[in-house]
Each structure stands twice: as structure tokens, then as C-alpha cells.
Amino acid sequence: MQASETDGTDSPAEGFVFRSVEIEGRSYPYTVYRPRGLKDGGRALVFLHGMGECGTDGSTPLVVGLPPAMMVAPDRWPFVVLIPQKPTGESEWEDHEAAVLAMLDRLIEEDGVDPERVAITGLSQGGHGTIALASRHPGRFVAAAPVCGYVQRFWEDGERGWRAKPDGEAKRALIESFRSTPIWLLHGGRDDVVPPGESEWLHGALQDAGLTSKLTIFQDDNHNSWDSAYRESGLWAWLVDMTRAR
């Protein structure tokens, strides 16, 4: 599954390439995936995994969600895909955003990715990370697709717990951050880990503000709605359209 950094012709390596970046003395492993025969290497997708795939081995994020879906149907996903690994489950993706953005900057600099054609997606904890990073960096991503994500961070200083939805100025700021970022929220209707109300609330808030938001509820799915999202929903076609050259 692992590919080398080059293939001997100075062209980008195809398949999965394992890399790492060091931020503030901590090494973060990540994987870059380039489909075989990719014709449009300017289009990129960041995938943020869930809590169960945290660690430092670099490969566990490849076993759940988007990566298996890409391997089953690679033609659906014509992206250079960045797959970071978050080191600990008792933290949120925004706590490690400097590493994710450094990985993305390297992808843009070294792999021919167009910075104006990058989308982001993720599942569960990575669904929250998708919401958080897209809202904290407006304009950095041309589209966002959180799967079974949640709005407010769940982990704070090692302590876990649901937090109230943003209100007042915080809510207005969150909504404004998505003014130029279309979002498609996907969630299981029977999710007993992250309630579907998380996605429904954000969708409603954005719709009320007249912004571009889609919501898909897989009525029979529990928390593992990522299989429906990445294999059955048509999400890939939407992301291809969102990242087309303009």
C-alpha cells in the first residue's frame, strides 16, 4: 500500500505516501493519497478521522471512512487526499490545526495542489474538526462535508462533556464564517453517540441566514453513517463539482 516519494520520473508518486511534519517538537504522521492515473492533480481533499483512529502509527486512519471507500471505488475520488493523524483522542482537531495546515501547505508547495481547490471532510471527531477548521479559517476550503460531526468541542483540557450551542455573537460569527464555504452535513438518524440534532442545528442556522447548506439524514444508520456518506450518498460528485477549476 505504501508508495515511494517519487517514481523515478520526477512525477508525484501514486498510491499512499507516508510522511510526517514536526510542530513545536511533536511529530505528526500523515498520509498523502494520489489515485493511479490522476489527470487533475490540482484538486485536493483533507480527510479528518475519528477518535478511534488517533495515535502515531500513521496507518490506522486508513481503515475507516473515506480511505476504504476510495480503495473500493477510486474513480469516484479524483483527488490528492491529505490524511493526517491526530495523536490523542482526548483533544479536538482544532488543538492540532497548526500541524494540519502545515501538511496542507506542504501539499500545495510540493504536490501541485491548487490552494483554491481544497475541500475538507471528516467523520465523528473529524466531523467536528471539519466544522471547526472550516469556520476558523474562512476561505481556506472551498467546501466542507462533516459526517456525524458535532458543533461545539467535546474535549476541553482532558475533560469531556457536551457544551451549549453558540448563541448571540458567537452564533453570528460561526454563521458568518461559512458565508463563502458551502457545507453538506451528513448524519445517521439513529446515532446514539453524536445526536443528529448536532447537524440539524447547524444546517438550520445556516439556512436561516440564507447560506448554502445541505443536510442528509440516513434514517436507519447509527453512528457509522460514514459508510453511507462515502459510498452511497453521491458526496464524491458534489466535492468534485465544488473543487472544479474556475
Secondary structure, 3 states (H helix, E strand, C coil): CECCCECCCCCECCEEEEEEEEECCEEEEEEEEECCCCCCCCCEEEEECCHHHCCCCCCHHHCCCHHHHHHHCHHHCCCEEEEECCCCCCCCHHHHHHHHHHHHHHHHHHCCCCCCCEEEEEECHHHHHHHHHHHHCCCCCCEEEEECCCCCCCEECCEECCCCCCCHHHHHHHHHHCCCCCEEEEEECCCCCCCCHHHHHHHHHHHHCCCCEEEEEECCCCCCCHHHHHHCCCHHHHHHHHCCCC
